[in-house]
Structures are given as structure tokens and as C-alpha cells.
């Protein structure tokens, strides 16, 4: 079994976060490396030309912030690296904590990433779910009915990274929303339960990206068209989930 390459996305100016991630990962005894994230607040990156602000307002209701664009570009570059090197990755953001089951989850994901394409190690939202595989290590692989949001930590295989790249020619939503949009790219929302990684940043001040309640209300322009898009997405999502109709379970608190 080939182990997942661990990559930590970290802004070059975020020295404290880099030190915190070293303290978190060093005791595990696993090799890892840092990836210098694209700083959306600095000079614009060439990948930002993919962003369509009108489409963003029309479909998402907001214009993406510089931090969100930098986050998207950082993950996109790692997807390209995953494909070009033909190696599966475990991608971390630098604002997480680990649960005691992390090493077991890491081994399980290393063994199964080729089967599932993407395995989320963290989730920001509670979603309805169905168990698809019971693991002997006391873990389960579950499929989520709706994307869990967040890119705090996930494993990705080259075949899945290629699908995400091919459907990201125009950027109009945050990268985690694109990752959740399985009816568009065919990369379904699988995750490990219980979650081995927890997103630690819960406030705007703690996050380099999240705008939280500081973000303005959704734009009123295009609101009727946006609702049509939302209904269309719900129909496509239902069709992709239809095989599990009647089997979805409520996630405990």
C-alpha cells in the first residue's frame, strides 16, 4: 500500500500557523511538506483570470473575496500537482486539530483512495448520510447526501483531481462549494466517520479566508435566476442520490 503524501497549505507569512502544524504533525512520524499558499491579498495570481464576478454574483450571491480566490488557487495548483505526479495527496489546511483516530483513518484512506477518489477527513456541516463501508479499525466510510463544506483536510486521487480541474474552467463559488458539487463533476462526497480532523478556526479573526457574519447579505441582483439555478442543482443532486432514496440517516450532534 502506497501511503498518501501529506501536504499542508500555508501562507508564507503565517509563521505561527506553520509552527503549530509542525507541533501537530511531527509526533505522528509521517513525512509531510508545506505548500506556499497563494496569497489573494497580495499580487493577483494568473489563475484569478478564471474568476467571473458576474457569474459569482448570479450563482453564489456574493463576489469571492481575495482570500477565497487565493484558497481556490492553492487547492487548484495541488490538484494539478496530483495529476502531473500521478500521486494521491492528503491535503491539510493549517487551522485544524486531530482526533485520536487520525492514524487509523490515514492508513484506511491510503488503502482506499483509488476506490473513492476523494475522502474528506473533516466536515463543517452535519448532513444526512449512508454507510457504504465498515472498516475493521472501528471506522466507517460514509457518503453524504449534501456536501459538508470545507477543505480543512481531504485525500484526493489523480483521477478525481482531473475531474475537479476539468469542471473548474470558470470560478464562481468558493473551492469547497466546487468540491461539494458532485452532480457536476462526479466526485462524490465520501468521508470517514468519526471524523479524524476538526476545523479549528471558528471566527473571522482566526480564519485567513472565512468572512462569516462580516460578509454582506446576498446580492439581490439575479435573485430569481439564482433561485432557478438552485432548483436545477437540487434536481441534479437528487438524481445522483436516487439509489440511496429512503436510506439516508440523520447525523447525530
C-alpha positions as CSV (number, residue, x, y, z in Angstrom):
1,X,0.0,0.0,0.0
2,X,1.4,3.4,-1.1
3,X,1.0,6.0,1.7
4,X,-0.7,9.3,0.9
5,X,1.7,12.2,0.5
6,X,0.8,14.8,3.2
7,X,0.8,18.5,2.1
8,X,0.0,21.4,4.3
9,X,-1.4,24.6,2.7
10,X,0.1,27.6,4.5
11,X,0.7,31.2,3.7
12,X,4.4,32.1,3.8
13,X,3.6,35.0,6.2
14,X,1.7,32.7,8.6
15,X,4.7,31.7,10.7
16,X,2.7,30.9,13.8
17,X,0.4,28.5,11.9
18,X,3.3,26.8,10.3
19,X,4.9,26.2,13.7
20,X,1.5,25.0,15.1
21,X,1.2,22.5,12.3
22,X,4.7,21.2,12.9
23,X,3.9,20.6,16.5
24,X,0.7,18.8,15.5
25,X,2.2,16.6,12.8
26,X,5.8,15.9,13.9
27,X,4.7,13.5,16.7
28,X,2.9,11.3,14.1
29,X,6.2,10.2,12.5
30,X,4.8,10.7,9.0
31,X,6.6,12.6,6.3
32,X,4.9,15.9,5.2
33,X,5.7,19.1,3.4
34,X,4.4,22.6,3.3
35,X,2.9,24.2,0.2
36,X,3.2,28.0,0.0
37,X,-0.4,29.1,-0.5
38,X,-1.4,31.7,-3.0
39,X,-1.9,35.0,-1.0
40,X,-5.0,36.5,-2.5
41,X,-4.4,39.8,-0.6
42,X,-1.1,40.2,-2.4
43,X,-0.4,40.5,-6.1
44,X,-3.1,38.8,-8.2
45,X,-2.3,35.3,-9.4
46,X,-2.7,34.3,-13.1
47,X,-5.3,31.8,-12.1
48,X,-7.6,34.6,-10.9
49,X,-8.4,35.2,-14.6
50,X,-10.7,32.2,-14.3
51,X,-12.9,34.1,-11.8
52,X,-16.1,35.5,-13.3
53,X,-17.5,38.1,-10.8
54,X,-20.9,38.4,-12.6
55,X,-21.3,34.6,-12.7
56,X,-20.3,34.6,-9.0
57,X,-23.0,37.1,-8.1
58,X,-25.5,35.3,-10.2
59,X,-24.9,31.8,-9.0
60,X,-23.4,32.3,-5.5
61,X,-24.9,35.6,-4.4
62,X,-21.5,37.0,-3.5
63,X,-18.3,38.2,-5.1
64,X,-15.5,36.0,-3.9
65,X,-13.0,37.7,-1.6
66,X,-9.3,37.8,-2.3
67,X,-8.8,35.2,0.4
68,X,-11.3,32.9,-1.2
69,X,-9.6,33.3,-4.6
70,X,-6.2,32.6,-3.0
71,X,-7.6,29.5,-1.3
72,X,-9.2,28.3,-4.6
73,X,-5.9,28.8,-6.5
74,X,-3.9,27.0,-3.8
75,X,-6.1,23.9,-4.0
76,X,-6.3,24.0,-7.8
77,X,-2.5,24.0,-8.0
78,X,-2.3,21.0,-5.7
79,X,-4.9,19.2,-7.9
80,X,-2.6,19.9,-10.9
81,X,0.3,18.5,-9.0
82,X,-1.6,15.4,-8.0
83,X,-2.4,14.8,-11.7
84,X,1.1,15.6,-13.1
85,X,2.9,13.5,-10.5
86,X,0.2,10.7,-10.6
87,X,0.3,10.5,-6.8
88,X,-2.6,10.7,-4.3
89,X,-2.4,13.5,-1.7
90,X,-3.7,14.2,1.8
91,X,-4.2,18.0,1.7
92,X,-4.3,19.9,5.0
93,X,-5.2,23.5,5.7
94,X,-3.3,25.0,8.7
95,X,-6.2,25.6,11.1
96,X,-7.1,22.1,12.3
97,X,-6.8,19.7,15.2
98,X,-6.5,15.9,15.1
99,X,-8.7,13.3,16.7
100,X,-7.2,10.1,18.2
101,X,-8.3,8.1,15.2
102,X,-6.2,10.0,12.7
103,X,-3.5,7.5,12.1
104,X,-6.1,4.7,11.6
105,X,-8.0,6.9,9.2
106,X,-4.8,7.8,7.3
107,X,-4.0,4.1,6.7
108,X,-7.6,3.3,5.7
109,X,-7.6,6.3,3.2
110,X,-4.2,5.3,1.8
111,X,-5.6,1.9,1.0
112,X,-9.0,3.1,-0.4
113,X,-8.4,6.5,-2.1
114,X,-8.3,4.8,-5.5
115,X,-11.8,3.4,-5.0
116,X,-13.4,6.6,-3.7
117,X,-11.5,9.4,-5.4
118,X,-11.9,11.9,-2.6
119,X,-12.2,11.1,1.1
120,X,-13.0,14.0,3.4
121,X,-11.2,13.9,6.8
122,X,-13.2,16.8,8.1
123,X,-16.7,18.3,7.6
124,X,-18.1,21.7,8.6
125,X,-21.8,20.8,8.4
126,X,-23.9,17.9,9.7
127,X,-25.5,16.2,6.7
128,X,-27.7,13.1,6.2
129,X,-25.6,10.1,5.4
130,X,-25.5,6.4,4.4
131,X,-22.8,3.9,5.4
132,X,-21.0,2.4,2.3
133,X,-18.2,0.5,4.0
134,X,-17.4,-0.7,7.5
135,X,-13.7,-0.7,8.3
136,X,-12.2,-3.1,10.8
137,X,-10.4,-0.3,12.6
138,X,-13.6,1.0,14.1
139,X,-14.2,3.5,11.3
140,X,-16.8,3.7,8.6
141,X,-16.8,5.2,5.1
142,X,-20.0,7.2,4.7
143,X,-21.5,9.0,1.7
144,X,-23.1,12.4,2.4
145,X,-26.3,13.4,0.8
146,X,-25.2,17.1,0.6
147,X,-21.6,18.3,0.6
148,X,-20.2,19.1,4.0
149,X,-18.4,22.3,3.1
150,X,-14.8,23.0,4.0
151,X,-11.4,21.9,2.6
152,X,-9.7,21.6,6.0
153,X,-8.4,18.1,5.2
154,X,-9.1,15.6,2.4
155,X,-7.5,12.9,0.5
156,X,-7.6,13.0,-3.3
157,X,-6.6,10.7,-6.1
158,X,-5.3,11.8,-9.5
159,X,-8.5,10.6,-11.3
160,X,-10.6,12.8,-9.1
161,X,-8.3,15.8,-9.2
162,X,-8.5,15.6,-13.0
163,X,-12.4,15.8,-12.9
164,X,-12.2,18.8,-10.5
165,X,-9.8,20.6,-12.8
166,X,-11.9,19.9,-15.9
167,X,-15.0,21.4,-14.3
168,X,-13.3,24.5,-12.9
169,X,-12.7,26.4,-16.0
170,X,-14.8,29.3,-14.7
171,X,-14.7,30.1,-11.0
172,X,-17.9,31.4,-9.4
173,X,-18.0,29.9,-5.9
174,X,-15.6,29.0,-3.2
175,X,-13.4,26.0,-3.7
176,X,-15.2,23.9,-1.1
177,X,-18.5,24.5,-2.8
178,X,-17.0,23.3,-6.1
179,X,-15.7,20.2,-4.3
180,X,-19.2,19.6,-2.9
181,X,-20.9,19.9,-6.4
182,X,-20.7,16.1,-7.1
183,X,-23.5,16.2,-9.7
184,X,-21.4,18.4,-11.9
185,X,-18.0,16.6,-11.7
186,X,-18.9,13.1,-10.5
187,X,-16.6,13.2,-7.4
188,X,-19.0,12.1,-4.6
189,X,-18.9,13.2,-1.0
190,X,-17.3,10.4,0.9
191,X,-16.0,10.9,4.4
192,X,-14.6,8.9,7.3
193,X,-16.7,8.6,10.5
194,X,-15.9,9.6,13.2
195,X,-14.1,12.5,11.6
196,X,-10.3,12.3,12.2
197,X,-9.7,16.1,11.7
198,X,-11.6,19.0,13.2
199,X,-11.6,22.5,11.7
200,X,-10.3,24.8,14.5
201,X,-11.0,28.4,13.2
202,X,-14.4,29.4,14.2
203,X,-14.2,33.1,13.9
204,X,-13.3,35.6,11.2
205,X,-10.2,36.7,13.2
206,X,-9.0,33.1,13.4
207,X,-9.5,32.4,9.6
208,X,-7.5,33.7,6.7
209,X,-10.4,33.1,4.4
210,X,-13.8,32.9,6.1
211,X,-15.8,36.1,6.1
212,X,-18.6,34.7,8.4
213,X,-21.1,37.3,9.6
214,X,-18.8,40.1,8.3
215,X,-19.9,39.2,4.8
216,X,-22.7,41.3,3.3
217,X,-26.1,39.8,2.7
218,X,-26.5,38.0,-0.7
219,X,-26.9,40.3,-3.7
220,X,-30.5,41.0,-4.7
221,X,-29.4,41.2,-8.3
222,X,-30.2,38.0,-10.3
223,X,-32.1,36.6,-7.2
224,X,-34.8,35.0,-9.4
225,X,-32.3,33.5,-11.8
226,X,-30.2,32.3,-8.8
227,X,-33.3,30.5,-7.4
228,X,-33.8,28.8,-10.7
229,X,-30.1,27.6,-10.6
230,X,-30.7,26.4,-7.0
231,X,-33.7,24.3,-8.0
232,X,-31.9,22.9,-11.0
233,X,-28.9,21.9,-8.8
234,X,-31.3,20.2,-6.3
235,X,-32.9,18.2,-9.1
236,X,-29.5,17.0,-10.4
237,X,-28.3,16.3,-6.8
238,X,-31.5,14.2,-6.2
239,X,-30.9,12.2,-9.4
240,X,-27.3,11.4,-8.3
241,X,-28.5,10.4,-4.9
242,X,-31.6,8.4,-6.0
243,X,-30.0,5.0,-5.4
244,X,-30.0,5.8,-1.7
245,X,-33.5,7.1,-1.6
246,X,-35.1,6.2,1.8
247,X,-31.8,5.1,3.3
248,X,-30.4,8.5,4.5
249,X,-29.8,8.8,8.2
250,X,-29.6,11.9,10.3
251,X,-26.2,12.7,11.7
252,X,-26.0,12.8,15.5
253,X,-24.9,16.0,17.2
